[in-house]
Each structure stands twice: as structure tokens, then as C-alpha cells.
């Protein structure tokens, strides 16, 4: 399977450790798809010109991700701060408001669309600000989209008509609310809808049946990137097998493995040191 991710990249700054890690939904999903065995994985986004942006690029190189169609803009990287609770959950601290990813929008050009045509699936998210370009992407590639906690009904309706897969973070929702949310997505054209609920597992629907997947027990080190790993695990397994229960179990296992290390996919970099992977 060939997968491309379009959109956000950041570094997650762990102040308690004095290090930062490459991340962002699109980057995390791309890397985890590659680790899950996808033959070719691409990424298109906007990098900042600072050392943090350079570190993300180096990390993607080490993971075998194509990123050369990305743009590099003069400025600073998105760098949300993270502190961990005693249970390994993340407590976020806002990053700089002047980050290039917040102030410059990625605009796909015909050469980008031609590039996307090489892939079986394109993943993006609400953090990537690609909503206005989903119609163009859909012409050449099925789309997976992470809504995170964005559940505004008009927004969902406007996006789901372009999607094959929709994912939500829904640990705060009841079973009834999840079923209503999934039905809304199906009614607007999306084929597969998944709601992850952290330690409570996940609820998925293919429009014909609702599936429940328990979380795989693990001694949690850090939950950063676990939801993205679940998405990547599900997408790679389901594309190959079209077996929902098997794919959900694989996704849950991949999410749990991600909780065994810090950062979305590792590659820590000390704040006070430049140009070197630790």
C-alpha cells in the first residue's frame, strides 16, 4: 500500500525532559504507516526554516518518508509544550503564535495533485486546513480525515462528502452520542467512521454494523501519538484485508506500542543541542 499524508507538522516540547520530538497528526500517521509495512509513504506540508523544522526533516529521512514536495518557509516551527501527568497523559501548553504553520496555508498546485495520484490513500486532518482542497484530492485519491474533537454539524457535513474514512477523538461522548455522530458522517457520504476513546477503546462503523474494540492493556509511558498510531494501524490493515475486527485489533495493538516510548514516534532532540539526533 502507498500512503501520502498532507498537512501539519510540529515539534512536541517536553519541558520536563528538556527535549522535543517531531510530531503532528499528518507526520505521525505517515511514519506509523511506513512502520506498519506500507511500501511507499509521502508527506506534503510546510516546514519552518529553523532547527526544529530541520530536525523533523531528518527524522522523516530516517523513517523513509518522502517529503521533498513540501515547502520551507522563513520562520519558526509550531512547538506546543507538553507536560506529562503521573498516568502518562499529556497536558499541553500553547506554542508560539507566529509559527509558520499557523500563518501560511498550504496550497496544492497541479504538480502536487499529479504526485498524489501515485498513492492509494491520502490522510489529512482538521489541523491541516485542507478543507477547501479536498475536492481536488478526491479526484485522484481516496481521503482519510481526522476530525479530532471538531464536531460542529455543518463542518462535518461539508467535509464528509469527500471522505472514505473519518476519525474522531470521543472519550467524552456517550455510546448514544457516538452512534449519532457516526450516522451523521454516513449520511453525508463517508463510508467508515471511527471514534477512539483512549483507555476505553474504540467504536467503529462501516454503515452496516457497529464494532467495539477494547484497548490493549499496557504500562503507559506516554500517550502522545497513540490515536495517530491507531489510525495508521487501522488504515494499513483494513486496506489489505477489509476485515474490520482484525483491523481494529491490529490498530489497538499499534496504539499501545506507541505508549511505550516518549513522543509520537521517537527521535528526541535536546533544546540546547543542534543538528544532532539523540
TORLUMDO-124211 format. One line per 10 residues: their letters; for each residue x, y, z of N, C-alpha, C, CB. Coordinates in steps of 0.001 Angstrom, whole numbers, always signed. Glycine has a CB too. Example, Ala and Ser with C-alpha at 12.3 -4.5 7.8 and 13.67 -1.06 7.14 Angstrom:
BEGIN
AS) +13190/-5690/+7800/+12300/-4500/+7800/+13200/-3300/+7800/+11308/-4473/+9046; +12850/-2250/+7080/+13670/-1060/+7140/+12900/+30/+7870/+14084/-598/+5725
***
This chain:
BEGIN
XXXXXXXXXX) +843/-1204/+0/+0/+0/+0/+875/+1250/+0/-951/+8/+1228; +515/+2209/-816/+1182/+3510/-844/+279/+4551/-192/+1538/+3924/-2301; +811/+5313/+756/+34/+6297/+1509/+741/+7645/+1471/-176/+5835/+2973; -40/+8718/+1367/+526/+10058/+1475/-260/+10831/+2527/+500/+10797/+99; +440/+11610/+3336/-194/+12479/+4327/+67/+13927/+3946/+334/+12179/+5763; -951/+14750/+4081/-838/+16162/+3716/-1249/+17003/+4913/-1716/+16501/+2467; -371/+17937/+5322/-791/+18840/+6384/+241/+19129/+7441/-1965/+18299/+7028; -168/+19002/+8708/+535/+19599/+9835/+1812/+18873/+10224/-367/+19652/+11006; +2776/+19673/+10683/+3946/+19144/+11369/+4303/+20111/+12498/+5152/+18949/+10380; +4737/+19566/+13617/+5148/+20371/+14776/+6284/+19631/+15469/+3943/+20629/+15770
XXXXXXXXXX) +6843/+20262/+16484/+7662/+19521/+17448/+6964/+19640/+18797/+9153/+20071/+17512; +6856/+18518/+19475/+6247/+18478/+20807/+7356/+18664/+21834/+5470/+17130/+21048; +7283/+19765/+22583/+8350/+20147/+23509/+8053/+19617/+24905/+8522/+21678/+23544; +8877/+18689/+25364/+8723/+18104/+26691/+9627/+18879/+27650/+9074/+16567/+26687; +9054/+19855/+28313/+9848/+20735/+29162/+10471/+20005/+30344/+8994/+21869/+29663; +9775/+18994/+30856/+10313/+18254/+31990/+11557/+17454/+31608/+9253/+17324/+32556; +11664/+17105/+30326/+12801/+16326/+29850/+13877/+17195/+29200/+12330/+15281/+28867; +13496/+18409/+28796/+14430/+19265/+28083/+14662/+18840/+26660/+15720/+19302/+28793; +13671/+18153/+26062/+13802/+17680/+24679/+12517/+17967/+23912/+14128/+16162/+24641; +12626/+17930/+22589/+11431/+17959/+21753/+11459/+16796/+20775/+11319/+19298/+20998
XXXXXXXXXX) +10261/+16429/+20311/+10085/+15302/+19414/+9321/+15758/+18170/+9343/+14143/+20127; +9634/+15205/+16987/+8841/+15527/+15802/+7433/+14964/+15947/+9513/+14975/+14527; +6454/+15692/+15386/+5081/+15215/+15501/+4133/+15979/+14607/+4616/+15309/+16923; +2871/+15962/+15002/+1788/+16486/+14174/+1013/+15317/+13587/+2335/+17413/+13047; -288/+15441/+13495/-1128/+14325/+13058/-687/+13746/+11724/-2563/+14770/+12959; -499/+14593/+10711/-157/+14089/+9380/+1199/+13385/+9394/-145/+15238/+8359; +2188/+13983/+10063/+3520/+13378/+10150/+3465/+12058/+10910/+4506/+14341/+10833; +2780/+12034/+12048/+2688/+10810/+12840/+2047/+9669/+12060/+1899/+11068/+14107; +945/+9958/+11372/+261/+8918/+10606/+1157/+8412/+9482/-1068/+9448/+10034; +1857/+9321/+8804/+2760/+8908/+7729/+3821/+7942/+8246/+3428/+10133/+7091
XXXXXXXXXX) +4486/+8316/+9334/+5559/+7479/+9874/+5032/+6119/+10327/+6245/+8188/+11043; +3897/+6118/+11016/+3373/+4849/+11510/+2895/+3954/+10374/+2235/+5098/+12485; +2374/+4542/+9299/+2003/+3722/+8134/+3238/+3039/+7551/+1309/+4589/+7050; +4344/+3785/+7466/+5590/+3201/+6973/+6060/+2082/+7882/+6675/+4269/+6855; +6010/+2300/+9192/+6423/+1272/+10137/+5518/+44/+10076/+6433/+1835/+11546; +4270/+249/+9666/+3329/-865/+9542/+3516/-1649/+8255/+1915/-355/+9616; +4460/-1234/+7423/+4759/-2017/+6229/+4337/-1415/+4912/+4138/-3310/+6351; +3809/-187/+4906/+3448/+435/+3638/+4700/+613/+2778/+2746/+1799/+3875; +4584/+292/+1513/+5732/+281/+615/+6285/+1675/+376/+5355/-350/-702; +5412/+2605/+98/+5820/+3977/-202/+4944/+4939/+586/+5726/+4271/-1727
XXXXXXXXXX) +5561/+5862/+1297/+4814/+6841/+2094/+5373/+8228/+1814/+4890/+6511/+3620; +4475/+9156/+1494/+4867/+10526/+1237/+4266/+11484/+2244/+4467/+10926/-153; +4820/+12679/+2306/+4298/+13734/+3167/+4484/+15075/+2473/+5001/+13726/+4552; +3426/+15879/+2463/+3497/+17248/+1964/+3016/+18181/+3064/+2647/+17428/+663; +3834/+19146/+3428/+3463/+20114/+4444/+4317/+21354/+4323/+3593/+19515/+5836; +4238/+22214/+5323/+5045/+23433/+5369/+5989/+23331/+6556/+4147/+24715/+5472; +7282/+23321/+6278/+8298/+23319/+7318/+8763/+24740/+7587/+9485/+22426/+6922; +9127/+25009/+8823/+9793/+26266/+9145/+11281/+26141/+8833/+9571/+26647/+10636; +11945/+27296/+8733/+13360/+27322/+8372/+14277/+27153/+9575/+13686/+28615/+7670; +13723/+26920/+10761/+14546/+26823/+11962/+15087/+25409/+12181/+13743/+27258/+13173
XXXXXXXXXX) +15839/+25233/+13261/+16429/+23931/+13570/+15362/+22880/+13856/+17369/+24049/+14761; +14247/+23296/+14421/+13176/+22336/+14696/+12630/+21767/+13391/+12041/+23001/+15506; +12432/+22639/+12384/+11992/+22152/+11082/+12998/+21205/+10456/+11740/+23312/+10153; +14277/+21532/+10598/+15334/+20673/+10067/+15330/+19307/+10766/+16709/+21352/+10232; +15050/+19306/+12058/+15011/+18042/+12799/+13863/+17160/+12324/+14878/+18309/+14302; +12710/+17764/+12050/+11590/+16975/+11521/+11989/+16334/+10197/+10328/+17861/+11334; +12621/+17098/+9321/+13054/+16562/+8022/+14025/+15396/+8200/+13714/+17668/+7178; +15005/+15560/+9085/+15977/+14487/+9323/+15283/+13237/+9848/+17059/+14946/+10315; +14327/+13439/+10735/+13601/+12293/+11297/+12809/+11570/+10215/+12657/+12750/+12424; +12180/+12324/+9325/+11431/+11704/+8227/+12363/+10951/+7287/+10643/+12765/+7447
XXXXXXXXXX) +13547/+11502/+7049/+14536/+10789/+6236/+14874/+9438/+6858/+15815/+11633/+6076; +15107/+9429/+8168/+15455/+8187/+8860/+14313/+7172/+8802/+15818/+8478/+10316; +13079/+7653/+8714/+11913/+6763/+8664/+11532/+6370/+7239/+10729/+7427/+9337; +12243/+6896/+6248/+11964/+6527/+4862/+10744/+7202/+4270/+11791/+5063/+4766; +10437/+8413/+4738/+9274/+9161/+4261/+9704/+10178/+3201/+8561/+9874/+5440; +9010/+10209/+2071/+9257/+11219/+1048/+8622/+12542/+1479/+8698/+10760/-329; +9398/+13614/+1536/+8821/+14902/+1934/+9237/+16027/+985/+9241/+15249/+3366; +9878/+15681/-123/+10503/+16682/-983/+9520/+17625/-1675/+11322/+15996/-2014; +8251/+17277/-1737/+7269/+18187/-2310/+6760/+19194/-1273/+6100/+17397/-2891; +7274/+19108/-68/+6903/+20062/+983/+7538/+21422/+720/+7326/+19536/+2370
XXXXXXXXXX) +7012/+22454/+1391/+7553/+23800/+1311/+8319/+24120/+2591/+6427/+24832/+1072; +9318/+24997/+2467/+10029/+25515/+3630/+9881/+27026/+3648/+11531/+25102/+3611; +9353/+27553/+4755/+9097/+28979/+4887/+9987/+29578/+5974/+7615/+29235/+5204; +10415/+30814/+5752/+11207/+31526/+6746/+10351/+31758/+7993/+11737/+32878/+6173; +10838/+31298/+9148/+10083/+31481/+10377/+10322/+30346/+11351/+8608/+31598/+10075; +9453/+30250/+12363/+9627/+29266/+13432/+8579/+28164/+13336/+9550/+29945/+14803; +8944/+27012/+13862/+8061/+25844/+13831/+6988/+25912/+14908/+8871/+24570/+13995; +5866/+25283/+14627/+4889/+25046/+15672/+5521/+24170/+16742/+3606/+24390/+15100; +5432/+24596/+17993/+6117/+23851/+19057/+5304/+23868/+20346/+7516/+24436/+19310; +4171/+23172/+20350/+3384/+23102/+21582/+4184/+22447/+22694/+2081/+22332/+21347
XXXXXXXXXX) +3961/+22932/+23912/+4640/+22356/+25070/+3832/+21210/+25645/+4881/+23422/+26142; +4514/+20272/+26230/+3867/+19096/+26804/+4443/+18819/+28179/+4038/+17867/+25887; +3545/+18606/+29111/+3941/+18071/+30408/+3136/+16804/+30632/+3715/+19113/+31566; +3729/+15818/+31256/+3054/+14547/+31473/+2524/+14449/+32891/+3995/+13387/+31183; +1304/+13925/+32995/+740/+13666/+34315/+1330/+12374/+34872/-809/+13579/+34249; +979/+12021/+36081/+1501/+10800/+36703/+1047/+9548/+35972/+1068/+10727/+38157; -59/+9628/+35223/-573/+8480/+34487/-103/+8457/+33037/-2080/+8476/+34531; +753/+9404/+32650/+1274/+9425/+31282/+445/+10238/+30315/+1382/+8043/+30769; -649/+10831/+30765/-1470/+11658/+29888/-779/+12993/+29636/-2869/+11880/+30498; -1114/+13582/+28472/-459/+14822/+28066/-1225/+16049/+28561/-322/+14870/+26546
XXXXXXXXXX) -493/+17034/+29035/-1045/+18347/+29366/-342/+19343/+28449/-844/+18713/+30908; -1101/+19965/+27546/-493/+20798/+26516/-361/+22252/+26963/-1309/+20723/+25239; +728/+22863/+26510/+977/+24284/+26692/+1065/+24896/+25295/+2293/+24549/+27534; +314/+25965/+24994/+301/+26512/+23632/+1693/+26901/+23149/-613/+27722/+23566; +1924/+26702/+21826/+3183/+27082/+21202/+3141/+28511/+20717/+3509/+26154/+20053; +4195/+28950/+20002/+4276/+30339/+19533/+3194/+30675/+18508/+5646/+30603/+18930; +2581/+31840/+18655/+1514/+32248/+17735/+2051/+32602/+16363/+755/+33431/+18303; +3368/+32876/+16264/+3944/+33272/+14981/+4454/+32087/+14167/+5070/+34246/+15208; +4168/+30847/+14586/+4629/+29665/+13855/+4140/+29700/+12412/+4147/+28379/+14546; +5005/+29300/+11487/+4643/+29383/+10067/+3422/+28531/+9750/+5818/+28948/+9194
XXXXXXXXXX) +3274/+27392/+10446/+2145/+26512/+10158/+805/+27154/+10523/+2308/+25199/+10907; +833/+28175/+11396/-398/+28875/+11764/-699/+30043/+10822/-301/+29380/+13198; +327/+30547/+10167/+177/+31795/+9420/+280/+31655/+7904/+1199/+32757/+9878; +644/+30463/+7426/+751/+30232/+5988/-43/+28982/+5643/+2243/+30088/+5543; -902/+29070/+4631/-1714/+27920/+4221/-1043/+27182/+3068/-3135/+28373/+3813; -1089/+25865/+3128/-560/+25035/+2049/-1550/+25040/+887/-290/+23582/+2541; -1089/+25449/-284/-1905/+25447/-1489/-1340/+24438/-2479/-1969/+26859/-2118; -2100/+23410/-2771/-1643/+22388/-3703/-1661/+22919/-5133/-2515/+21130/-3590; -617/+22607/-5875/-502/+23001/-7277/-681/+21755/-8133/+876/+23696/-7567; -861/+21902/-9451/-1080/+20725/-10305/-23/+19632/-10148/-1124/+21153/-11741
XXXXXXXXXX) +1227/+20012/-9932/+2273/+19011/-9744/+2048/+18202/-8471/+3643/+19681/-9700; +1498/+18844/-7425/+1170/+18122/-6196/+60/+17107/-6446/+752/+19103/-5089; -969/+17534/-7152/-2095/+16636/-7445/-1611/+15436/-8264/-3219/+17395/-8209; -739/+15681/-9212/-165/+14586/-10004/+608/+13631/-9102/+760/+15138/-11115; +1332/+14172/-8132/+2076/+13351/-7188/+1123/+12506/-6344/+2955/+14232/-6285; +26/+13098/-5880/-930/+12362/-5046/-1544/+11189/-5795/-2032/+13294/-4558; -1583/+11267/-7102/-2166/+10208/-7921/-1366/+8907/-7840/-2259/+10663/-9365; -167/+8964/-7249/+664/+7764/-7094/+290/+6945/-5860/+2127/+8156/-7016; -649/+7446/-5059/-926/+6825/-3773/-2351/+6276/-3705/-700/+7825/-2652; -2488/+5219/-2905/-3791/+4569/-2738/-4677/+5296/-1747/-3606/+3141/-2292
XXXXXXXXXX) -4081/+6150/-907/-4848/+6839/+128/-4119/+8108/+546/-5080/+5917/+1350; -4881/+9165/+808/-4334/+10409/+1332/-4942/+10679/+2702/-4606/+11591/+361; -4093/+10930/+3697/-4574/+11270/+5030/-4306/+12738/+5327/-3910/+10379/+6092; -5301/+13405/+5918/-5136/+14773/+6380/-6027/+14974/+7606/-5485/+15800/+5251; -6129/+16207/+8090/-6846/+16409/+9345/-7364/+17827/+9468/-5950/+16083/+10523; -8142/+18046/+10527/-8670/+19378/+10819/-7556/+20352/+11175/-9684/+19309/+11957; -6388/+19854/+11565/-5259/+20707/+11912/-4473/+21168/+10685/-4340/+19977/+12860; -4835/+20634/+9525/-4049/+20867/+8311/-4634/+21927/+7400/-3913/+19596/+7549; -5882/+22333/+7657/-6532/+23410/+6915/-6595/+23124/+5412/-5800/+24719/+7159; -6934/+21884/+5080/-7007/+21464/+3679/-8450/+21313/+3188/-6266/+20150/+3497
XXXXXXXXXX) -9409/+21757/+4002/-10810/+21517/+3665/-11180/+22027/+2272/-11700/+22169/+4696; -10664/+23200/+1889/-11008/+23776/+595/-10392/+23067/-587/-10604/+25188/+563; -9480/+22116/-316/-8797/+21413/-1403/-9120/+19920/-1447/-7306/+21598/-1269; -10061/+19491/-590/-10422/+18075/-550/-11037/+17601/-1861/-11386/+17817/+589; -11794/+18455/-2517/-12421/+18056/-3784/-11373/+17706/-4827/-13327/+19175/-4312; -10294/+18493/-4884/-9210/+18225/-5832/-8480/+16934/-5482/-8221/+19395/-5860; -8254/+16706/-4187/-7573/+15492/-3766/-8410/+14264/-4086/-7261/+15545/-2273; -9710/+14356/-3841/-10594/+13212/-4068/-10603/+12775/-5524/-12005/+13548/-3629; -10321/+13680/-6436/-10296/+13327/-7859/-9238/+12275/-8160/-10043/+14568/-8707; -8174/+12220/-7348/-7072/+11301/-7647/-6813/+10289/-6547/-5819/+12077/-7900
XXXXXXXXXX) -7408/+10483/-5355/-7010/+9652/-4218/-8103/+9627/-3148/-5690/+10166/-3615; -8497/+8447/-2639/-9422/+8393/-1504/-8819/+9107/-295/-9763/+6926/-1146; -9686/+9667/+562/-9215/+10519/+1651/-9608/+9963/+3013/-9765/+11927/+1491; -8638/+9998/+3931/-8852/+9739/+5350/-8695/+11065/+6077/-7851/+8655/+5905; -9562/+11334/+7057/-9565/+12641/+7714/-9758/+12471/+9212/-10668/+13546/+7130; -8894/+13111/+9982/-9013/+13108/+11440/-9660/+14415/+11890/-7621/+12918/+12117; -10860/+14311/+12462/-11575/+15475/+12975/-11138/+15848/+14382/-13059/+15217/+12957; -10373/+14982/+15052/-10022/+15189/+16447/-11315/+15389/+17257/-9059/+16415/+16605; -11469/+16513/+17922/-12679/+16776/+18703/-13599/+17790/+18028/-12305/+17271/+20086; -13388/+18050/+16741/-14216/+19002/+15996/-15503/+18309/+15554/-13444/+19572/+14764
XXXXXXXXXX) -16627/+18711/+16138/-17883/+18000/+15887/-19016/+18934/+15468/-18295/+17232/+17123; -18677/+20100/+14986/-19691/+21024/+14500/-20414/+20390/+13316/-19060/+22386/+14101; -21741/+20322/+13378/-22515/+19591/+12370/-22305/+20138/+10960/-23991/+19641/+12716; -22412/+21455/+10717/-22162/+21958/+9353/-20759/+21638/+8853/-22379/+23459/+9307; -19780/+21698/+9738/-18401/+21378/+9353/-18282/+19915/+8943/-17430/+21683/+10510; -18836/+19021/+9748/-18801/+17595/+9426/-19471/+17329/+8083/-19485/+16775/+10531; -20634/+17941/+7859/-21362/+17732/+6608/-20562/+18226/+5409/-22715/+18438/+6658; -19868/+19346/+5569/-19115/+19916/+4449/-17882/+19105/+4102/-18709/+21331/+4768; -17332/+18383/+5090/-16105/+17619/+4868/-16389/+16170/+4476/-15242/+17651/+6117; -17371/+15546/+5118/-17587/+14107/+4947/-17966/+13701/+3525/-18658/+13651/+5885
XXXXXXXXXX) -18502/+14608/+2743/-18865/+14252/+1378/-17647/+13914/+514/-19642/+15384/+746; -16456/+14238/+1011/-15241/+13940/+258/-14483/+12726/+805/-14333/+15147/+263; -14975/+12142/+1899/-14158/+11194/+2642/-14519/+9736/+2435/-14243/+11501/+4070; -13491/+8906/+2541/-13646/+7463/+2659/-13651/+7054/+4130/-12521/+6732/+1897; -12777/+7710/+4922/-12627/+7397/+6344/-12691/+8682/+7162/-11292/+6649/+6608; -13401/+8638/+8284/-13447/+9758/+9219/-13130/+9242/+10613/-14837/+10463/+9189; -12278/+9988/+11324/-11873/+9599/+12675/-12131/+10747/+13646/-10381/+9190/+12705; -12548/+10387/+14867/-12831/+11366/+15903/-12210/+10932/+17220/-14341/+11565/+16063; -11783/+11903/+18033/-11446/+11658/+19430/-12726/+11863/+20225/-10283/+12607/+19935; -13151/+10834/+20946/-14501/+10890/+21520/-14583/+10293/+22911/-15468/+10178/+20621
XXXXXXXXXX) -13541/+10470/+23701/-13548/+9886/+25043/-14611/+10507/+25940/-12186/+10048/+25684; -15087/+11698/+25574/-16086/+12388/+26392/-17523/+12095/+25968/-15845/+13872/+26338; -17704/+11299/+24906/-19045/+11052/+24378/-19636/+9747/+24898/-19011/+11030/+22862; -20954/+9727/+25036/-21663/+8510/+25401/-21828/+7631/+24162/-23042/+8840/+26032; -22221/+6400/+24373/-22468/+5491/+23248/-23522/+6061/+22309/-22908/+4111/+23758; -24580/+6621/+22862/-25643/+7193/+22041/-25123/+8344/+21195/-26796/+7667/+22917; -24303/+9207/+21803/-23754/+10350/+21077/-22803/+9893/+19964/-23023/+11292/+22045; -22058/+8845/+20232/-21150/+8310/+19211/-21934/+7754/+18036/-20246/+7220/+19805; -22974/+7018/+18306/-23794/+6453/+17223/-24418/+7560/+16376/-24901/+5546/+17802; -24869/+8619/+17024/-25437/+9742/+16286/-24386/+10425/+15419/-26055/+10750/+17250
XXXXXXXXXX) -23189/+10573/+15962/-22092/+11193/+15223/-21717/+10354/+14006/-20871/+11381/+16133; -21618/+9055/+14188/-21258/+8183/+13073/-22335/+8185/+11994/-21020/+6761/+13571; -23600/+8210/+12406/-24678/+8233/+11432/-24660/+9530/+10627/-26027/+8060/+12129; -24341/+10640/+11286/-24213/+11917/+10592/-23160/+11828/+9487/-23853/+13035/+11585; -22037/+11205/+9788/-20968/+11059/+8793/-21413/+10164/+7640/-19699/+10484/+9448; -22046/+9061/+7953/-22535/+8168/+6894/-23567/+8868/+6018/-23143/+6895/+7504; -24446/+9609/+6632/-25495/+10308/+5876/-24904/+11318/+4896/-26455/+11018/+6834; -23707/+11790/+5201/-23067/+12780/+4339/-21996/+12176/+3435/-22459/+13870/+5181; -21991/+10841/+3331/-21189/+10204/+2299/-19960/+9438/+2735/-20775/+11199/+1378; -19577/+9506/+4016/-18372/+8822/+4470/-18662/+7334/+4714/-17827/+9487/+5755
XXXXXXXXXX) -17769/+6463/+4256/-18018/+5024/+4326/-17675/+4410/+5679/-17236/+4330/+3259; -16523/+4774/+6243/-16074/+4188/+7514/-15826/+5309/+8516/-14781/+3327/+7316; -16379/+5155/+9711/-16246/+6174/+10751/-15733/+5512/+12023/-17605/+6899/+11011; -14708/+6126/+12624/-14137/+5583/+13839/-14052/+6620/+14935/-12778/+5018/+13566; -14385/+6222/+16158/-14287/+7093/+17320/-13385/+6419/+18344/-15695/+7399/+17922; -12226/+7018/+18607/-11316/+6467/+19605/-11616/+7105/+20954/-9833/+6697/+19200; -11455/+6305/+22023/-11805/+6751/+23370/-10712/+6455/+24394/-13094/+6098/+23805; -9470/+6494/+23940/-8367/+6281/+24860/-8426/+4918/+25516/-8358/+7350/+25911; -8345/+4906/+26835/-8333/+3649/+27575/-9635/+2863/+27452/-8051/+3920/+29020; -10697/+3536/+27020/-11983/+2851/+26853/-12082/+2118/+25523/-13119/+3845/+26968
XXXXXXXXXX) -11100/+2297/+24638/-11122/+1579/+23375/-11619/+2429/+22230/-11970/+361/+23494; -12341/+1801/+21305/-12797/+2498/+20103/-14116/+1915/+19632/-11743/+2410/+18985; -14890/+2751/+18946/-16150/+2341/+18330/-16072/+2719/+16858/-17394/+3012/+19035; -16346/+1756/+15985/-16267/+1986/+14545/-17559/+1533/+13864/-15052/+1246/+13943; -17811/+2098/+12697/-18966/+1716/+11902/-18601/+1732/+10425/-20154/+2654/+12178; -19076/+727/+9699/-18920/+698/+8243/-20239/+985/+7529/-18374/-655/+7799; -21205/+1488/+8293/-22515/+1788/+7729/-23481/+629/+7791/-22367/+2221/+6321; -22964/-558/+8029/-23801/-1748/+8124/-23827/-2306/+9539/-23311/-2810/+7157; -22712/-2112/+10234/-22573/-2687/+11573/-21672/-1796/+12414/-22004/-4128/+11504; -21914/-1822/+13734/-21077/-1095/+14678/-20153/-2085/+15380/-21943/-312/+15710
XXXXXXXXXX) -18883/-1711/+15504/-17862/-2571/+16094/-17256/-1890/+17317/-16761/-2908/+15059; -16960/-2686/+18335/-16309/-2180/+19545/-14961/-2864/+19718/-17202/-2408/+20795; -13950/-2068/+19972/-12609/-2603/+20190/-12080/-2126/+21537/-11655/-2180/+19049; -11695/-3053/+22392/-11115/-2707/+23687/-9671/-2250/+23499/-11183/-3910/+24661; -9228/-1391/+24395/-7821/-1002/+24404/-6980/-2191/+24855/-7585/+227/+25331; -5775/-2299/+24315/-4850/-3358/+24724/-4099/-2879/+25966/-3849/-3727/+23564; -4194/-3600/+27101/-3558/-3149/+28346/-2047/-2995/+28183/-3858/-4134/+29481; -1519/-1947/+28749/-91/-1654/+28639/+317/-771/+29807/+244/-965/+27279; +1580/-856/+30213/+2110/+74/+31210/+2498/+1348/+30483/+3335/-537/+31988; +1666/+2361/+30567/+1807/+3563/+29751/+3005/+4394/+30182/+543/+4400/+29825
XXXXXXXXXX) +3838/+4748/+29207/+4919/+5707/+29403/+4464/+7090/+28961/+6184/+5278/+28629; +3802/+7147/+27786/+3387/+8421/+27204/+2325/+8119/+26154/+4607/+9201/+26580; +1207/+8809/+26206/+131/+8569/+25235/+259/+9403/+23964/-1199/+8852/+25874; +1311/+10221/+23850/+1496/+11054/+22665/+1510/+10202/+21394/+2799/+11860/+22779; +651/+10541/+20424/+640/+9852/+19142/-112/+8544/+19121/+2010/+9606/+18719; -698/+8131/+20252/-1387/+6840/+20285/-2592/+6825/+19341/-1838/+6516/+21715; -3357/+7920/+19349/-4505/+7986/+18448/-4090/+7963/+16989/-5313/+9228/+18725; -2983/+8641/+16664/-2474/+8629/+15292/-1991/+7238/+14912/-1336/+9648/+15128; -1380/+6529/+15847/-950/+5158/+15587/-2145/+4236/+15364/-100/+4641/+16745; -3221/+4485/+16110/-4442/+3698/+15906/-4955/+3915/+14483/-5536/+4085/+16949
XXXXXXXXXX) -5002/+5166/+14050/-5468/+5477/+12693/-4592/+4790/+11658/-5476/+7000/+12454; -3281/+4936/+11798/-2357/+4340/+10826/-2476/+2820/+10805/-914/+4744/+11143; -2583/+2223/+12001/-2724/+776/+12074/-3994/+297/+11401/-2705/+322/+13511; -5079/+1000/+11677/-6346/+610/+11057/-6298/+765/+9540/-7493/+1443/+11629; -5808/+1895/+9063/-5791/+2141/+7620/-4969/+1097/+6871/-5240/+3528/+7333; -3796/+770/+7386/-2957/-196/+6687/-3562/-1595/+6729/-1559/-214/+7292; -4091/-1997/+7866/-4662/-3345/+7982/-5967/-3469/+7200/-4904/-3694/+9453; -6827/-2451/+7289/-8127/-2533/+6632/-7988/-2463/+5112/-9040/-1412/+7126; -7030/-1689/+4630/-6818/-1613/+3178/-6451/-2990/+2617/-5706/-585/+2843; -5685/-3744/+3380/-5246/-5057/+2909/-6322/-6124/+3050/-4015/-5485/+3662
XXXXXXXXXX) -7058/-6097/+4159/-7944/-7221/+4475/-9428/-6941/+4333/-7686/-7664/+5848; -9814/-5663/+4504/-11238/-5272/+4579/-11963/-6040/+5686/-11940/-5521/+3220; -11197/-6544/+6661/-11760/-7259/+7813/-11743/-6312/+9002/-10958/-8579/+8128; -12905/-5823/+9389/-12992/-4780/+10400/-12448/-5221/+11756/-14420/-4338/+10549; -12883/-6354/+12263/-12465/-6770/+13604/-10959/-7020/+13675/-13220/-8031/+14022; -10416/-7669/+12669/-8973/-7921/+12613/-8194/-6611/+12540/-8627/-8808/+11405; -8698/-5682/+11757/-8013/-4394/+11581/-8059/-3564/+12858/-8641/-3607/+10426; -9169/-3601/+13574/-9291/-2848/+14819/-8370/-3400/+15901/-10734/-2867/+15306; -8247/-4715/+15974/-7336/-5304/+16950/-5896/-4898/+16634/-7476/-6846/+16965; -5526/-4950/+15368/-4176/-4538/+14968/-3945/-3072/+15322/-3960/-4764/+13451
XXXXXXXXXX) -4937/-2232/+15059/-4819/-804/+15366/-4630/-579/+16859/-6055/-45/+14875; -5395/-1297/+17672/-5275/-1155/+19132/-3893/-1593/+19611/-6365/-1981/+19847; -3356/-2634/+19006/-2017/-3097/+19380/-956/-2059/+19028/-1699/-4427/+18686; -1097/-1442/+17851/-127/-420/+17449/-209/+812/+18348/-356/-17/+15989; -1427/+1199/+18728/-1589/+2339/+19631/-928/+2065/+20977/-3077/+2659/+19829; -1090/+854/+21481/-479/+504/+22766/+1037/+522/+22678/-958/-871/+23228; +1596/+50/+21589/+3061/+58/+21434/+3602/+1483/+21453/+3471/-643/+20121; +2855/+2402/+20875/+3298/+3793/+20857/+3358/+4368/+22265/+2371/+4636/+19986; +2542/+3851/+23166/+2534/+4334/+24553/+3739/+3868/+25356/+1274/+3883/+25244; +4609/+3052/+24754/+5771/+2532/+25464/+6980/+3457/+25376/+6133/+1178/+24923
XXXXXXXXXX) +6885/+4513/+24547/+8010/+5436/+24423/+7491/+6867/+24365/+8858/+5111/+23166; +8388/+7821/+24556/+8013/+9229/+24527/+7941/+9746/+23095/+9005/+10062/+25339; +7037/+10708/+22877/+6892/+11318/+21570/+6015/+10496/+20649/+8239/+11519/+20944; +5614/+11123/+19525/+4747/+10432/+18584/+5400/+9234/+17933/+4295/+11374/+17532; +6710/+9330/+17636/+7439/+8190/+17069/+8924/+8240/+17429/+7272/+8159/+15545; +9251/+8862/+18551/+10632/+8911/+18999/+11418/+10058/+18393/+11309/+7625/+18681; +12736/+9896/+18264/+13666/+10901/+17740/+13720/+12165/+18612/+13268/+11277/+16318; +14079/+12022/+19887/+14200/+13205/+20754/+15377/+14081/+20349/+14354/+12780/+22216; +15243/+15361/+20600/+16305/+16335/+20306/+16387/+17283/+21495/+16025/+17126/+18955; +17571/+17438/+22060/+17736/+18323/+23216/+17657/+19790/+22787/+19082/+18044/+23924
XXXXXXXX) +17000/+20584/+23601/+16847/+22007/+23297/+18187/+22699/+23099/+16077/+22696/+24405; +19148/+22347/+23894/+20411/+23078/+23885/+21405/+22565/+22851/+21034/+23015/+25241; +21033/+21511/+22107/+21936/+20957/+21107/+21293/+21007/+19728/+22322/+19515/+21465; +22046/+21316/+18711/+21507/+21470/+17370/+22171/+20481/+16421/+21699/+22910/+16870; +21376/+20077/+15428/+21908/+19328/+14304/+22257/+17878/+14589/+23095/+20004/+13809; +21794/+17345/+15722/+22193/+16002/+16057/+21025/+15229/+16647/+23361/+16022/+17022; +20758/+14032/+16120/+19707/+13179/+16652/+20244/+12390/+17834/+19162/+12230/+15564; +19407/+12307/+18871/+19826/+11551/+20055/+19059/+10240/+20120/+19603/+12376/+21351
***
